[in-house]
Amino acid sequence: MGPYRPQASDLTPDADRAQFERYRTWTPAQSIQRTWELNEWAWSRARVGIRRDHPHASEREIELRFAAWKYGREWVIQQFGWDPEGGAPLDGIP
């Protein structure tokens, strides 16, 4: 086994070790809560980017584009009959 390499490129090996030691003290519930919080943060950032890229999109279009980002374009086409790359109107999309 070679020298220790930090998991995060912006941390020193000592800081990286300290961070993982702290993670080891968390209960399963704390780990799940933190994971959920990080997911929520990432999802909110994704929606911000979608709104920036599509400033005239309705909230429905934002959510469909978010679903395409999260689950894939093909899934949105299959589930909703709407192609985020096709620019088709959302008329009739529930």
Secondary structure, 3 states (H helix, E strand, C coil): CCCCCCCCCCCCHHHHHHHHHHHHHCCHHHHHHHHHHHHHHHHHHHHHHHHHHCCCCCHHHHHHHHHHHHHCHHHHHHHHCCCCCCCCCCCCCC
